[in-house]
Amino acid sequence: MEIYEVGGAVRDRLLGRPVSDRDWVVVGATPQDMLDRGFQPVGKDFPVFLHPQSHEEYALARTERKTAPGYHGFSIHAAPDVTLEQDLSRRDLTINAMAQDARGQLIDPHGGQRDLAARCLRHVSPAFAEDPVRILRLARFAARFHDFSVAPETLVLMRSMVDAGEVDALVAERVWQELSRGLMEARPSRMIEVLRECGALARLAPELDRLFGVPQPELHHPEIDTGLHLLLVLDQCARLDTPLAVRYACLCHDLGKGTTPPAEWPRHIAHEVRSERLSRALSQRWRVPNEARELAELVAREHTHVHQSAGFSPEARLRLLDRCDAWRRPERFEQLLQACECDARGRTGLETRPYPQRERLSADLQCLQALDQGAISAQAIARGLQGPAIGKAIQQARLDVLKTLG
C-alpha cells in the first residue's frame, strides 16, 4: 500500500497559498484493507474513507468510464492494480493532477507545475469532455485564480461539450453548488466570463447571457453595457466581502434589462418588476436556498428606490422600510443595502465613491427600532384605540421620528 497527497493541497502549496483541505490517494489496497486499518467508509458511489484520527479523505486509486450523458453516467473501477498515474489521468486540470509522496517528491505526469508557472488552466486529457461539471469547476477556478488564462484547446473542448448538450444534462443542485462557490471567490466576474466564452452561460442562465450588449444610460453607467456592469458589481461584492446571499442578489438585480425592447434602449422603464420575476424563475430552476432567493427578489424590486432614497421624504422612507419588512427582517434589510452599495460602485470610474444611502437608511432603521412600541400601544389603548388604529399610532410615531431626522 502506498499513500500520496493529491490535488488542491499540492497545487496550493506550490503556489504558496494556504492549504486548508488535504486529500489522499491510496494505491495497492482494497476496501477491506482500509477497514482493517480503522478507516471509515463514506459515500456509496466512490471508494472513499475517512482517516481514523485526522478524518481526512483517503480514496482508493480509481479509473472512470463514461456510460451515459450527464454527471452520473460513469462506471468506476477501483482495484489494487490501478496505478497513481492512471488515477491522476482521470482528473480535470493539470494543476489538479499532481501528487506528492511521503518523501516529498512531486509526481507530475501532465505538466501541472509548468502550467502553474504559465498561469494556465488546461485539461488533462480528452476525458475532460465526459463530465460537464468540469466546465463549472474550471470557471470557478478561473474566479479563484483570476490571473490564469484558459488554454485555447481547453476552451475549444468546452465549446464542443456545450454544443453536444452535455451542459443541459447537469442537475440543478450541482449547478448551484459550483456557481455559489464561484461567486464567493476573489474575482467572481471571471467565472461568468469563462461560462459565457464557452457558451455555457447561454444554456445555464440565458437571463444573464442576454444582458451583454444591452446599453444603459451613460449618465448613470459610464461602462454603458449592462453585462459589463454586472461583472463590475460582482467584483465589488468580493471587494466588500459580502455574503453569498448578497452576491447572488447582485447577480440577479438587473435581469429585466435583458428583456427591454431594443426600441426603448438605453432606458429600461419598469425593469425592476421584470427583474424580480426573472430572478424568481432562475432561483427555482437552480433550487437556490430561500435566504438567497428572497433577497434576490427584494434587491431586484427595490434597488432603484434605495438609490433614489437620498431625495425621499420621511413618508417615502417609511414606505420603503415597510415594503422591505425591515421591522421583522433587519438583517435582510442590511444585506439589501450592501447589494445596493455594490450596484452603485459597480460602474467604471465610480468604484470608490461614497454611498450615503446605506448609512442613512441603516440609521433610520436603528432609530425606529429603539422606539418603545409597547408603550406606544399602551398609550393608544388608554385613548380608546383598538385594532388597526393601534398600528396607525405606531406608524405615526415612526414617521415623527423620521421627520426629526430630516
N, C-alpha and C positions, 0 to 999 in steps of 0.2 A: 504494500500500500504506500502510495506517495501522495503528499498533500501540497497543493500550490495555492498561493494567494492570487486572485484573478480580478480582472475588470476594473471598476472605478477606483478602487483603492490604489492599484498600481499606477493607473493614469494620473490621479491627483497627486500622488507622491512625486512623480516625475515632473509635474507642473509646479511643485512647491505649494500646492493648495492643501488646506486641512483635510485629513482623512477622517470621515465620520463612520461610515459603514464599511465593513470588510466582508468579502465573500471568498469562499474557498472551493476548489475542485479536488475531488479525491479520485485518483487513478489506481486501478488494480484491486478494487474492493467490490463486494456485493452488499445489498441491503442488510443481510444477516450479519456481515462483518461490522457494519456500523452499529447495529442494535447490540451486538456483543460488547462493544466498547462504550455503551451507555448513551449513544446518540438517540435523540427523539425524532421520529419521522414527522414531517409536516406536509400538508397538501396531499392531493390524490393523483395529480397528473404527472408530477416530476419526482425523481428520486432525490429529495432534499431532506436534510436532517439538521437538527439544532445541537450544537456542542453542549455537553452536559454542564460545563462551567461557564463558558463565555456566552452561550446562547447565540453565537454567530452561525450563519448558514453554511453548511457544507453540502455540496451537491456532487453526486457521482458523475464522472465524465460521461457525456452522452452525445449522441448524434440525433438529428431530426430529419424526417422525410415528409414532404408536402403530400397530403392525401385529398384535400378538398379546399375550396376557396375560403378566404377569410382567416381570422385569427386562430380558430380552434381546429383547423384542418391539418393536424400534424400527427405523425406517428413517432414516438420517442423510443430510442434504443439506448439502454444503459447496461453496460456489462464490463467485467474486469478487463476485457481486451480492447476497450475504447481508449485511445491514446489522448494525451493532453493536446496534441496538435489537432486531432480530429474535433475535440471539444471546442478549441479556440476558433476553428474554421467555421463553426455554425453561428458565431457571434455577429453583431450588426456592423460595427465600425472598427476600423483598425486600431483606433486609440483605446477601444474597449476589449481588444483581443490580445492583451499581453498578460503574462503570468510571471510570478516570482517564486523561486523555490526556497527551501528552508535556509539555504546558504546565502540568499540574497541575489542569486543570479537571475537576470532577466531573460525570459523566453519570449521572443517577439517574431513569430514566423511571418507576420503580414505587414511589417513596417510601421507599426503604431508609433514607435519613438520618432521615426522620420516624419510622420505626419503631424505629431505634436510640435516638432520644431518648425514645420512649414505652416502651422496653424490651418490644418486642412481636415475636414470631415469627409472620410472616404469609406465606402462599403468594403467589407472583407472579400465577398465573393458574390457570384450571381444569385446565391441562395437568399440574399437580402430581399429579393423580389417575392419570396414565398410568404412573407409576413408583413401585411400592411401597417401593423402597429409601428414598424420600424420607420416609416415616414414621419409619424408623430414624434417618435423618440429623437430622430435626427433634428427635427425642427425645435424640439425642446432643448437639445444640446446646443443648438445654434443660439438660443436665447441665453444660455449659461455662458458658453464660450463665444461671446459675441464678436471677438476679433478673428474667429475662424471663418474660412470660406468653405463652401460645399464643392467637392471635386466635380468637374464638369461631367465626367462619366457617371457619377452617382446621381446627379440631377437628371440626366437622361434616363437612367434606370427608374427613378422615382416617377417621372412623367409617364413612362410606359406602364408602370403599375397602376397609375390613375386611369389611363386610357383603357386598361384591361378590366376596370371595375373593381379592383381589389379594395379600394378605399370604401366603396359602397357596402362592403360586407362587414365593416367594423361595427362592433356593438357599442351602444351609447355609453355604457359605463366606462369602457376603456378609452373612448374618445375624451370624455370628461376627465378621467384620471390623468391622462397625459397633458391635455391642454391646461388644466388647472395648475399642474406642476410648472409648466412653461410660463404661465402668467406670473408665477412667483419668482422667476429668475431675474438676473440683473438687467437684461435688456429684452423684455417680452416682445417688443416690436419685431425682433429678428425672427421669432417663431412665426409670426403672421407673414412676414416677407417670404420666408422659405416655403411655407404652405402655399402661398399664392404663386410663387415662381414655378412650382412643380404642378400646379393645377388642382391640388387637393383642397384648397380653401373653397373653391367654387363648388365642390362636391359636398364638403362638410358643412359649410355655412355660406350659402350664396348671398345671404343678407349682408355679410361682411364684405365679401368679394366685390359686390357691385357698388360699394362706396368709393372705390378707386376710380378716378377720372370724373367724379362729380364735383363741380365747383361750388364754392361758398363765397359770400360777400367778402371782398378783400379788406374792407374796413375793420372787420372783426377777426378775419382769418388771413393773415399775411401769407400763410402757406397755401391758401386757396383750396387745394384738393382735399376732399373730405377724408379719403383714405389716408393721406399723409398726416392729417390732423389726428386721426385715430392712433397712428403709430406714435406720434409725439405725446399724446395723452397717456398711453400705456407706459411709456418710459418715464413720464412724470410720476406715475404710480410707484414705480420702482425707486425713484429718487426720494420720494416722500415716505417710503417704506410702509405702504398701505397694506391692509389685509386682503385676502383673496376676494372676499365679497365686493370690496371697493373696486378691485381690478376687473372683476367680471362685469360689474355695473358700468365701468368706463368702456369696456369692450362693446357694450350694447347701447350706449347712450344716444347715438346718432343714427341708428339703423334706419329710421324713417326717411332720412335724406336720400337713401338709395332708391326710394320709390317716388321721389318728386319728379313729375313730368319734365323733360328737358326744356319745354317751352317756358317753365317757371324758374329755371336756373338764373342766377345763383341764389335766389331766395328760396326758403324752404318753409313756407307757411304751414303751421299745424303739424310739423314733422314730429313733435313730441308725442302726439296721440298715436301716430303710426309706429314710432319707435317703441312705445310701451307694448303695443300689440305684437310686433315682431320679436321683441325681447321675450315675451311670454312664450311664443311659439318655439323659439330657439331653446329656451330653458327646458321646455317639455321634451323636445327632441333629444337633447343631451342628458336629460334627467338630472338637471342641476339641483343641488340641495336648496331647501327652502330659503335659508338665510340669504344666499347669493341671488336667488331668483327674485325674491321680494324686493331686495334693494335695487336690483337692476330695473325693475318696473318703476319703482319710485324715482330713481335718478332720471330715467328716460322721460317721465312725465313732468318732473319739477325742475330740472336743471336750469332751464332758461329763466324760470321765476326766481330761483336763488340768485342767478347772475344779476337780475334786474332789481333785487330787493334793496339795493342801496338807495333807490329812489322811492321805496314804498312808504306809504303812510302807516301809522300804527295799526289801523284796521286791516290793511292788506298784509302786514307781517303776521298779525294774529290769525288771519285766514290761512296763510301758508303753514304756520305751525299746526293748525287744526287738520289741514289736509294730509300732513305728513305724520299724523298721530304722534307728535313729538312728546306729548304728555306721558303716554304709555310706553313709547319706544325711543327714549332719549339717545340710547347708544346707536340705534339705526339712523337717527337724525344726524348725529355727529358724522357717521360714515357717509351720509348724503353730502354733507358739507365738504368732506375730504374729496369725494369724487368730483364735486363741482370745482374745487380748487385745482385738481389735476386737469380738468377740462379747460379752465381758464388759462392755465400755464402751458398747456399743450399746443402752443402756437409759436410759429417761427419769430424769434426775437423777443418773445414775451415770457420766456421760461422762468424768469426770476421776479416778475412783477408782483407787487403785493396783491392779496385777495382779501380786502377788508370785510366782504360779505360773510365770510366764515366766522370771523371774530365777532361781528355784530350780532348775527343770528344765534350763535352759541351763547353770547352774553344775555341776549333776550330770554332764551330758554332757562338759563340758570337763575335769573331774577324771578321769572314766573314760577319756577319750581320751589322757590323759597316762600311763596305765598302760603299762608295757613288756610287751606281750603276748608278744613273742619270748622274753623272759627267763622269763616265767611258763610258757610252753610248754616251754622247755628244762629248767626245774626239774621239771615234771611228767614229762617223758620220763626224766629221771635217776632218778625214783622208780618207773620201770617202767610208767607210764601210757601208754595208746595210744588213738588214735581219739577217740570221743566223750568219753572220760574227760579228755582234754586240754581239750576245750571246757568241760567242767564245772569244771575247775580255773580257767579264765579267768573263768567266770561267778561262781565263789565269790570270786575276787579283786575282781571288780566289786562284788559285794554287800558285801564287807568295807569297801570304800571308802565306799559309801553309808551304811553303819552308822556310820562315823566322822563323816560329815557330819550325821548326825541325821535 
